[in-house]
Amino acid sequence: MARFEPAALPELLPVFYRRLFPHGAYGRWLGYGGVVKNYFQLREFSFTLRDDVYVRFQSFSSPQELERELQRTNPYKIDIGAVYSHRPNQHNTVHLGAFQPQEKELVFDIDMTDYDDVRTCCSSAEICSKCWTLMTIAVRIIDRALVEDLGVRHRLWVYSGRRGVHCWVCDDTVRKWSPALRAAAVEYLTLVKGGADTVKKVNLSDPIHPFIRRSVGVVEKYFEAYALLGQDILGSPERWDKVLALIPEDHREQLQSDFPKKRDSAQRWELLKGRMERTRRSGASGKGASCYADWEIMLQYCFPRLDINVSKGVGHLLKSPFSVHPKTGRISVPLDLQKLDQFDPFAVPTISSLCHELDTTPSDDGEQEDGGETEPKRRARDYKRTSLAPYVRMFEQFVEEMERARRGERLRRSDLHGDF
């Protein structure tokens, strides 16, 4: 893979926006079938230009105008905002207070830095294959709950390009949700509570909600490989003291004396887990109180940590899919949930590698240099010669599925009204 150098962005970005960015599917996505008049025109886009010049409240009369502007300004980053009451590029001409966000996708932003208190391999903006498992768990838990518990259908999961993942929930009804509804959804999906000063951030008691049981079921699939082997959370007295601080005192002393006799994190975990399971068996038969400390530990170390402010604010901006991350050069690509466990953030194409592929991969039909076809047609095929192709196809499939659902809904309504 060609090495990415941030200094090369001014030369690479024009190629990216001209020959690689999926303008067609992108415009179809944010136009939502033109069902609502002026929906695309009322959408805010924000561009970060060279030297951190930040331009908010951009809006465009059509996807084609947006495409031309992207190719003219070559932004280092694109953020997507809300659909407003008035065109965002005219917000200064609107009476104060009248310019208001009306709709937006429900979005989630999960960032690895929020797990710094529970990962030992990396910190801050760093990630590695060991801690990336936390993002896999987060997507699995949140996506299952969105579909099965909250009844949503159209979710676009996207790698941020550096250290996290974003989710765009695009259902028509969800885009209309108020900030209060959005906050309620995030609250439902939140179990880890408390800041840096809070030692025990997860507290469970009977009866255990089905969402929590299912979430524990997801974490269990990854816990041994991630927490016991990868992070080795019970590997030394210093580490196991941190875990035992989350356990009720009446169990802590015995475990503290038994842990040194065990060989490794896996054996120590089996000891702790067995003790908690015995309390639950006793609790079920009415002979004592159930203790869920093993579940609380699993959830504190592995449960998704959401930024509520990103999700509840209708006007909040979030980085666009297919943006280029200016520090890593990686493209913000959609995630394939069927292959989520195999996703490797370090294998995601960078703008440098894609431009190199364009230079070195011959076109598949002996294309003439003198340009015997139109620029859009040639360009539409360019990305197919690069490793961006599967990600663009995934995005197109997501948009096509939304379009199919929209057509189905229109047919259903016309049948109901007898409009044959």
ZAKE-732429 format. One record per residue (C-alpha): residue number from 1; residue in one letter; x, y negated, z. Coordinates in Angstrom, 3 decimals, padded with zeros to 6 digits. Layout:
BEGIN
BAKE NUM a X Y Z
...
***
This chain:
BEGIN
BAKE 1 m 000.000 000.000 000.000
BAKE 2 a 001.395 -003.420 -000.998
BAKE 3 r 002.518 -005.345 002.069
BAKE 4 f 000.252 -008.278 002.965
BAKE 5 e 001.841 -011.693 003.505
BAKE 6 p -000.541 -014.457 004.690
BAKE 7 a 001.503 -016.996 002.714
BAKE 8 a 000.381 -015.290 -000.516
BAKE 9 l -003.345 -015.960 000.101
BAKE 10 p -003.529 -019.090 -002.106
BAKE 11 e -002.409 -016.955 -005.084
BAKE 12 l -004.432 -013.851 -004.199
BAKE 13 l -007.814 -015.347 -003.234
BAKE 14 p -008.643 -016.716 -006.737
BAKE 15 v -008.107 -013.208 -008.146
BAKE 16 f -010.234 -011.689 -005.393
BAKE 17 y -013.211 -014.021 -005.902
BAKE 18 r -012.973 -013.845 -009.685
BAKE 19 r -012.434 -010.121 -010.186
BAKE 20 l -013.218 -008.161 -006.999
BAKE 21 f -015.897 -009.777 -004.819
BAKE 22 p -019.295 -008.024 -005.355
BAKE 23 h -021.224 -011.201 -006.262
BAKE 24 g -024.176 -009.352 -007.851
BAKE 25 a -025.088 -007.064 -004.931
BAKE 26 y -024.283 -009.852 -002.446
BAKE 27 g -026.808 -012.218 -004.036
BAKE 28 r -029.451 -009.468 -004.182
BAKE 29 w -028.892 -008.690 -000.496
BAKE 30 l -029.332 -012.251 000.774
BAKE 31 g -032.147 -013.047 -001.680
BAKE 32 y -034.307 -010.262 -000.220
BAKE 33 g -036.146 -009.780 -003.494
BAKE 34 g -037.263 -013.403 -003.715
BAKE 35 v -040.350 -012.460 -001.685
BAKE 36 v -040.127 -015.689 000.315
BAKE 37 k -039.791 -018.799 -001.834
BAKE 38 n -036.421 -020.582 -001.513
BAKE 39 y -035.134 -017.969 000.973
BAKE 40 f -031.637 -017.960 -000.535
BAKE 41 q -031.565 -021.758 -000.941
BAKE 42 l -032.329 -022.275 002.766
BAKE 43 r -029.464 -020.034 003.966
BAKE 44 e -026.412 -021.554 005.614
BAKE 45 f -022.947 -020.503 004.513
BAKE 46 s -019.813 -021.710 006.232
BAKE 47 f -016.355 -021.681 004.655
BAKE 48 t -012.970 -021.745 006.346
BAKE 49 l -010.531 -023.223 003.832
BAKE 50 r -006.761 -023.472 003.791
BAKE 51 d -005.124 -025.056 006.865
BAKE 52 d -008.202 -024.174 008.982
BAKE 53 v -010.463 -026.709 007.297
BAKE 54 y -013.943 -025.651 008.438
BAKE 55 v -016.989 -026.563 006.319
BAKE 56 r -020.446 -025.839 007.751
BAKE 57 f -023.964 -026.190 006.330
BAKE 58 q -023.169 -025.138 002.785
BAKE 59 s -026.188 -023.951 000.784
BAKE 60 f -026.774 -023.047 -002.833
BAKE 61 s -029.668 -023.059 -005.275
BAKE 62 s -028.811 -019.553 -006.532
BAKE 63 p -026.334 -016.691 -006.060
BAKE 64 q -024.676 -017.850 -009.293
BAKE 65 e -024.024 -021.298 -007.809
BAKE 66 l -022.542 -019.646 -004.698
BAKE 67 e -020.320 -017.523 -006.943
BAKE 68 r -019.046 -020.621 -008.778
BAKE 69 e -018.345 -022.388 -005.478
BAKE 70 l -016.463 -019.395 -004.062
BAKE 71 q -014.314 -019.341 -007.200
BAKE 72 r -013.748 -023.097 -006.982
BAKE 73 t -012.846 -023.306 -003.264
BAKE 74 n -011.450 -019.783 -002.619
BAKE 75 p -012.285 -019.787 001.121
BAKE 76 y -010.058 -017.918 003.558
BAKE 77 k -013.206 -016.828 005.399
BAKE 78 i -016.970 -016.838 004.773
BAKE 79 d -019.503 -016.966 007.604
BAKE 80 i -023.230 -016.423 007.137
BAKE 81 g -025.754 -018.366 009.199
BAKE 82 a -029.513 -018.648 009.461
BAKE 83 v -032.266 -019.403 006.997
BAKE 84 y -033.285 -022.955 007.943
BAKE 85 s -036.412 -025.090 007.704
BAKE 86 h -034.636 -027.344 005.169
BAKE 87 r -031.693 -026.870 002.842
BAKE 88 p -028.586 -026.860 005.047
BAKE 89 n -026.576 -029.044 002.633
BAKE 90 q -029.247 -031.753 003.116
BAKE 91 h -029.434 -031.477 006.918
BAKE 92 n -028.136 -035.045 007.367
BAKE 93 t -031.126 -036.419 005.447
BAKE 94 v -033.698 -034.628 007.628
BAKE 95 h -035.361 -036.278 010.632
BAKE 96 l -033.511 -035.433 013.853
BAKE 97 g -034.957 -032.280 015.420
BAKE 98 a -036.791 -031.166 012.272
BAKE 99 f -033.836 -029.146 010.947
BAKE 100 q -034.204 -025.783 012.705
BAKE 101 p -033.090 -022.175 012.127
BAKE 102 q -036.121 -020.068 011.156
BAKE 103 e -034.860 -016.553 010.454
BAKE 104 k -031.743 -014.427 010.400
BAKE 105 e -030.720 -010.803 010.536
BAKE 106 l -030.306 -009.414 014.054
BAKE 107 v -026.530 -009.130 014.331
BAKE 108 f -024.151 -007.378 016.712
BAKE 109 d -020.462 -008.160 017.152
BAKE 110 i -018.374 -005.539 018.974
BAKE 111 d -014.787 -006.607 019.614
BAKE 112 m -011.987 -004.398 020.951
BAKE 113 t -010.633 -007.169 023.202
BAKE 114 d -013.720 -006.728 025.410
BAKE 115 y -012.397 -003.261 026.365
BAKE 116 d -008.975 -004.432 027.572
BAKE 117 d -009.756 -003.434 031.176
BAKE 118 v -010.275 000.217 030.161
BAKE 119 r -007.752 000.909 027.393
BAKE 120 t -004.102 001.637 028.127
BAKE 121 c -002.715 001.967 024.582
BAKE 122 c -003.221 -001.623 023.348
BAKE 123 s -004.392 -005.058 024.453
BAKE 124 s -005.649 -008.299 022.964
BAKE 125 a -005.880 -008.189 019.140
BAKE 126 e -003.929 -004.923 018.850
BAKE 127 i -005.664 -001.690 017.904
BAKE 128 c -004.511 001.867 017.239
BAKE 129 s -006.084 005.157 016.211
BAKE 130 k -006.499 006.099 019.907
BAKE 131 c -008.650 003.140 020.953
BAKE 132 w -010.490 002.876 017.618
BAKE 133 t -012.598 005.785 018.958
BAKE 134 l -014.337 003.156 021.130
BAKE 135 m -015.708 001.525 017.972
BAKE 136 t -016.884 004.918 016.670
BAKE 137 i -018.745 005.548 019.944
BAKE 138 a -020.247 002.037 019.857
BAKE 139 v -021.633 002.484 016.344
BAKE 140 r -023.030 005.935 017.182
BAKE 141 i -024.816 004.724 020.332
BAKE 142 i -026.172 001.422 018.975
BAKE 143 d -027.234 002.823 015.603
BAKE 144 r -029.125 005.737 017.152
BAKE 145 a -030.941 003.374 019.520
BAKE 146 l -031.790 000.896 016.752
BAKE 147 v -033.427 003.609 014.641
BAKE 148 e -034.982 005.898 017.246
BAKE 149 d -035.774 003.497 020.100
BAKE 150 l -036.360 000.143 018.367
BAKE 151 g -037.715 001.508 015.075
BAKE 152 v -035.510 -000.446 012.658
BAKE 153 r -034.519 000.884 009.254
BAKE 154 h -032.048 -001.272 007.334
BAKE 155 r -028.693 -001.519 009.153
BAKE 156 l -025.457 -002.599 007.507
BAKE 157 w -022.409 -001.706 009.632
BAKE 158 v -019.221 -003.514 008.647
BAKE 159 y -015.567 -003.348 009.738
BAKE 160 s -014.487 -006.851 010.785
BAKE 161 g -011.080 -006.611 009.071
BAKE 162 r -009.066 -006.548 012.269
BAKE 163 r -010.248 -005.262 015.653
BAKE 164 g -014.001 -004.729 015.647
BAKE 165 v -017.279 -003.980 013.914
BAKE 166 h -020.390 -005.969 013.026
BAKE 167 c -023.947 -004.814 012.437
BAKE 168 w -026.576 -006.608 010.321
BAKE 169 v -030.172 -005.454 010.951
BAKE 170 c -032.045 -006.612 007.857
BAKE 171 d -035.658 -005.444 008.299
BAKE 172 d -038.205 -008.129 007.318
BAKE 173 t -039.881 -008.111 010.749
BAKE 174 v -036.584 -008.208 012.677
BAKE 175 r -035.302 -011.237 010.737
BAKE 176 k -038.267 -013.170 012.157
BAKE 177 w -037.504 -012.259 015.789
BAKE 178 s -037.272 -015.122 018.291
BAKE 179 p -034.146 -015.653 020.433
BAKE 180 a -036.078 -014.127 023.381
BAKE 181 l -036.795 -010.917 021.441
BAKE 182 r -033.180 -010.708 020.284
BAKE 183 a -031.938 -011.194 023.854
BAKE 184 a -034.348 -008.464 025.045
BAKE 185 a -032.957 -006.035 022.458
BAKE 186 v -029.370 -006.765 023.563
BAKE 187 e -030.371 -006.403 027.217
BAKE 188 y -031.887 -002.998 026.427
BAKE 189 l -028.618 -001.974 024.746
BAKE 190 t -026.405 -003.216 027.615
BAKE 191 l -025.208 -001.055 030.504
BAKE 192 v -021.755 -002.462 031.327
BAKE 193 k -022.378 -005.581 033.435
BAKE 194 g -020.091 -007.936 035.322
BAKE 195 g -016.932 -009.910 034.613
BAKE 196 a -013.277 -009.346 035.396
BAKE 197 d -013.925 -009.532 039.158
BAKE 198 t -016.541 -006.746 039.108
BAKE 199 v -014.933 -003.362 039.764
BAKE 200 k -017.976 -001.145 039.205
BAKE 201 k -019.776 -002.290 036.086
BAKE 202 v -022.258 000.579 035.573
BAKE 203 n -024.805 001.587 038.232
BAKE 204 l -027.226 004.474 037.638
BAKE 205 s -030.035 005.875 039.754
BAKE 206 d -032.955 008.267 039.325
BAKE 207 p -034.961 008.404 037.188
BAKE 208 i -032.384 008.113 034.397
BAKE 209 h -033.777 006.381 031.300
BAKE 210 p -033.736 008.513 028.100
BAKE 211 f -031.541 005.864 026.385
BAKE 212 i -028.878 006.392 029.067
BAKE 213 r -029.080 010.196 028.817
BAKE 214 r -028.698 010.066 025.036
BAKE 215 s -025.807 007.586 025.312
BAKE 216 v -024.005 009.885 027.784
BAKE 217 g -024.561 012.702 025.271
BAKE 218 v -022.774 010.654 022.582
BAKE 219 v -019.874 009.691 024.885
BAKE 220 e -019.385 013.322 026.017
BAKE 221 k -018.519 014.357 022.444
BAKE 222 y -015.523 012.011 022.428
BAKE 223 f -014.597 011.687 026.105
BAKE 224 e -012.030 014.468 026.477
BAKE 225 a -010.039 013.622 023.344
BAKE 226 y -010.303 009.849 023.848
BAKE 227 a -010.192 009.222 027.614
BAKE 228 l -008.525 012.329 029.109
BAKE 229 l -005.954 013.070 026.399
BAKE 230 g -005.579 009.780 024.471
BAKE 231 q -005.817 007.270 027.339
BAKE 232 d -004.882 009.791 030.080
BAKE 233 i -007.125 007.947 032.568
BAKE 234 l -006.329 010.385 035.419
BAKE 235 g -002.670 010.897 034.496
BAKE 236 s -001.035 009.150 037.472
BAKE 237 p -001.997 008.025 041.001
BAKE 238 e -002.183 004.421 039.793
BAKE 239 r -004.637 005.388 037.042
BAKE 240 w -006.783 007.772 039.026
BAKE 241 d -007.116 005.270 041.891
BAKE 242 k -008.744 002.924 039.376
BAKE 243 v -011.272 005.658 038.459
BAKE 244 l -011.879 006.769 042.070
BAKE 245 a -012.720 003.156 042.993
BAKE 246 l -015.930 003.722 040.981
BAKE 247 i -016.986 006.718 043.124
BAKE 248 p -018.921 006.588 046.425
BAKE 249 e -016.633 006.747 049.458
BAKE 250 d -018.015 010.044 050.743
BAKE 251 h -016.628 011.784 047.619
BAKE 252 r -013.487 009.696 047.125
BAKE 253 e -011.328 011.001 049.983
BAKE 254 q -011.637 014.683 049.060
BAKE 255 l -010.868 013.994 045.392
BAKE 256 q -007.857 011.856 046.361
BAKE 257 s -006.361 014.784 048.245
BAKE 258 d -007.249 017.356 045.527
BAKE 259 f -006.114 015.409 042.442
BAKE 260 p -002.320 015.825 043.002
BAKE 261 k -002.797 019.619 043.019
BAKE 262 k -004.164 019.555 039.465
BAKE 263 r -001.988 019.585 036.370
BAKE 264 d -003.461 016.842 034.171
BAKE 265 s -006.339 014.448 033.467
BAKE 266 a -008.556 017.195 032.013
BAKE 267 q -008.285 019.391 035.142
BAKE 268 r -008.849 016.438 037.467
BAKE 269 w -011.922 015.404 035.468
BAKE 270 e -013.392 018.921 035.716
BAKE 271 l -012.972 018.718 039.496
BAKE 272 l -014.690 015.324 039.708
BAKE 273 k -017.454 016.294 037.278
BAKE 274 g -018.143 019.591 039.078
BAKE 275 r -018.554 017.770 042.379
BAKE 276 m -021.076 015.310 040.869
BAKE 277 e -023.030 018.102 039.150
BAKE 278 r -023.387 019.869 042.515
BAKE 279 t -024.923 016.716 044.028
BAKE 280 r -027.443 016.614 041.169
BAKE 281 r -028.401 020.248 041.663
BAKE 282 s -028.914 019.532 045.375
BAKE 283 g -030.887 016.393 044.531
BAKE 284 a -033.147 018.314 042.155
BAKE 285 s -033.983 020.800 044.902
BAKE 286 g -034.638 018.006 047.430
BAKE 287 k -031.570 018.764 049.572
BAKE 288 g -029.669 015.505 049.037
BAKE 289 a -029.096 012.443 046.879
BAKE 290 s -028.002 012.868 043.247
BAKE 291 c -024.757 011.125 042.296
BAKE 292 y -024.077 010.084 038.698
BAKE 293 a -020.541 008.779 039.239
BAKE 294 d -019.137 010.913 036.385
BAKE 295 w -021.700 009.409 033.975
BAKE 296 e -020.990 005.902 035.317
BAKE 297 i -017.257 006.386 034.709
BAKE 298 m -017.832 007.691 031.168
BAKE 299 l -020.074 004.731 030.375
BAKE 300 q -017.795 002.129 031.979
BAKE 301 y -014.848 003.416 029.959
BAKE 302 c -016.659 004.065 026.656
BAKE 303 f -020.069 002.368 026.356
BAKE 304 p -020.416 -000.448 023.766
BAKE 305 r -019.787 -003.982 024.971
BAKE 306 l -021.939 -006.484 023.095
BAKE 307 d -021.609 -010.261 022.851
BAKE 308 i -025.153 -011.349 023.763
BAKE 309 n -024.652 -014.912 022.467
BAKE 310 v -023.859 -013.714 018.945
BAKE 311 s -027.029 -011.608 018.872
BAKE 312 k -029.606 -013.854 020.540
BAKE 313 g -028.864 -017.121 018.718
BAKE 314 v -030.734 -017.345 015.410
BAKE 315 g -028.331 -020.085 014.268
BAKE 316 h -025.175 -018.192 015.258
BAKE 317 l -022.675 -017.615 012.446
BAKE 318 l -021.090 -014.225 011.737
BAKE 319 k -018.313 -013.325 009.340
BAKE 320 s -019.601 -012.145 005.995
BAKE 321 p -019.098 -008.640 004.608
BAKE 322 f -016.325 -008.612 001.988
BAKE 323 s -014.501 -011.516 003.630
BAKE 324 v -010.721 -011.239 003.698
BAKE 325 h -009.213 -011.284 007.181
BAKE 326 p -006.562 -014.032 006.942
BAKE 327 k -004.221 -012.385 009.499
BAKE 328 t -004.337 -008.743 008.338
BAKE 329 g -005.413 -009.240 004.717
BAKE 330 r -007.908 -006.394 005.161
BAKE 331 i -011.315 -006.645 003.541
BAKE 332 s -014.403 -006.615 005.763
BAKE 333 v -015.889 -003.431 004.268
BAKE 334 p -019.121 -001.515 005.003
BAKE 335 l -018.871 001.616 007.149
BAKE 336 d -020.180 004.961 005.914
BAKE 337 l -021.994 006.429 008.925
BAKE 338 q -021.812 009.907 007.349
BAKE 339 k -017.994 009.703 007.541
BAKE 340 l -017.652 007.472 010.587
BAKE 341 d -015.330 009.817 012.499
BAKE 342 q -012.891 009.773 009.580
BAKE 343 f -012.815 005.965 009.216
BAKE 344 d -009.284 004.600 009.545
BAKE 345 p -009.030 000.786 009.872
BAKE 346 f -005.395 000.943 008.781
BAKE 347 a -006.392 002.581 005.480
BAKE 348 v -008.817 -000.224 004.551
BAKE 349 p -007.606 -001.982 001.396
BAKE 350 t -005.913 -005.347 001.780
BAKE 351 i -006.191 -008.177 -000.698
BAKE 352 s -002.521 -007.558 -001.608
BAKE 353 s -003.042 -003.858 -002.303
BAKE 354 l -006.144 -004.553 -004.402
BAKE 355 c -004.420 -007.182 -006.537
BAKE 356 h -001.479 -004.794 -006.963
BAKE 357 e -003.897 -002.055 -008.087
BAKE 358 l -005.432 -004.436 -010.641
BAKE 359 d -001.948 -005.147 -012.024
BAKE 360 t -000.821 -001.532 -012.182
BAKE 361 t -003.969 000.470 -013.045
BAKE 362 p -004.759 000.471 -016.762
BAKE 363 s -008.375 -000.166 -017.729
BAKE 364 d -010.153 003.055 -018.562
BAKE 365 d -011.197 002.113 -022.079
BAKE 366 g -008.143 000.525 -023.613
BAKE 367 e -009.573 -002.945 -023.146
BAKE 368 q -008.333 -005.490 -025.672
BAKE 369 e -006.249 -008.375 -024.408
BAKE 370 d -007.980 -010.774 -026.780
BAKE 371 g -011.199 -010.322 -024.799
BAKE 372 g -013.716 -008.565 -027.017
BAKE 373 e -016.290 -008.762 -024.230
BAKE 374 t -017.676 -011.379 -021.875
BAKE 375 e -015.806 -012.275 -018.688
BAKE 376 p -018.645 -011.158 -016.309
BAKE 377 k -018.840 -007.714 -017.964
BAKE 378 r -015.089 -007.173 -017.788
BAKE 379 r -014.937 -008.477 -014.230
BAKE 380 a -017.838 -006.286 -013.099
BAKE 381 r -015.720 -003.295 -013.968
BAKE 382 d -012.464 -004.549 -012.442
BAKE 383 y -013.208 -003.520 -008.850
BAKE 384 k -013.906 000.039 -010.073
BAKE 385 r -010.196 000.355 -010.870
BAKE 386 t -009.309 -000.267 -007.219
BAKE 387 s -009.766 001.313 -003.807
BAKE 388 l -012.521 -001.248 -003.107
BAKE 389 a -014.871 000.730 -005.401
BAKE 390 p -016.342 003.181 -002.826
BAKE 391 y -017.092 000.321 -000.410
BAKE 392 v -018.853 -001.749 -003.088
BAKE 393 r -020.875 001.325 -004.100
BAKE 394 m -021.888 001.857 -000.463
BAKE 395 f -023.014 -001.777 -000.261
BAKE 396 e -024.970 -001.437 -003.522
BAKE 397 q -026.693 001.687 -002.194
BAKE 398 f -027.698 -000.212 000.958
BAKE 399 v -029.200 -003.035 -001.152
BAKE 400 e -030.936 -000.521 -003.472
BAKE 401 e -032.499 001.266 -000.493
BAKE 402 m -033.879 -002.056 000.802
BAKE 403 e -035.267 -002.834 -002.664
BAKE 404 r -036.915 000.595 -002.874
BAKE 405 a -038.510 000.097 000.543
BAKE 406 r -039.766 -003.347 -000.522
BAKE 407 r -041.349 -001.914 -003.687
BAKE 408 g -042.941 000.869 -001.645
BAKE 409 e -044.390 -001.653 000.800
BAKE 410 r -045.825 -003.752 -002.055
BAKE 411 l -047.470 -000.658 -003.558
BAKE 412 r -048.889 000.326 -000.174
BAKE 413 r -050.382 -003.130 000.308
BAKE 414 s -051.868 -003.251 -003.185
BAKE 415 d -053.466 000.174 -002.589
BAKE 416 l -054.919 -001.045 000.706
BAKE 417 h -056.437 -004.066 -001.030
BAKE 418 g -057.640 -002.033 -003.998
BAKE 419 d -055.486 -004.021 -006.435
BAKE 420 f -054.996 -001.238 -008.976
***
